[in-house]
């Protein structure tokens, strides 16, 4: 299967990075547990734009810590033959830093795509499963016939409760277990997975790499 995996708040806990930027730049607190909607109202649009830009600078990107179990789960899927498409709502200028981060943490992938048309790219390369935290992207994926899964956050929990088609999990270990029947793996995290070949049509906006060898720690 071709799997698209978001970065911020999916592979690492982006909220702490964004919150620290808002606190330092504007003296505004962003309590994680209170962010129960996708829209962020405590910051003006220009303030949010400035914080996002800062958190996507190279030092912030490369210094991020992946969620426990994320790298291991993705590596197992990749070794089983699944095509891994890393996709992030970041400016194209963040491509290089994101690639260096993925290499640093040892996460294998086949394509890296930083842009603001995530779902369009998923449709273009026939993605079968999107793992993302955004309710808009999760709903959009379902509308396009793409399976959807997420790590649970305050802003997507209502959607998880309402939409049974979305696979929701509290952490990556649970997510891997819940996706085992779809991806051919064991019900126990870390189990063997069935080999599924995949070939993708790669576009000019993407960074592509050979299979996993170049991206393992």
Protein Blocks (a to p, Z undefined) as FASTA:
>chain_A
ZZdddfehplpcfklmmmmmmmmmnopacdfklmmbfbdfkbcfklmmmmmmmmmgmklm
mmpccdehklmmmmmmmmnopacdddddddfklmmmmmmmmmmnopacfbdcddfklmlm
mmmnopabdcdfbfklmmmmmmnopacdddddfklmmmmmmmmmbccdfbfklmmmmmmm
mnopafbghiacddddddddddfkbccdddfklmcZZ
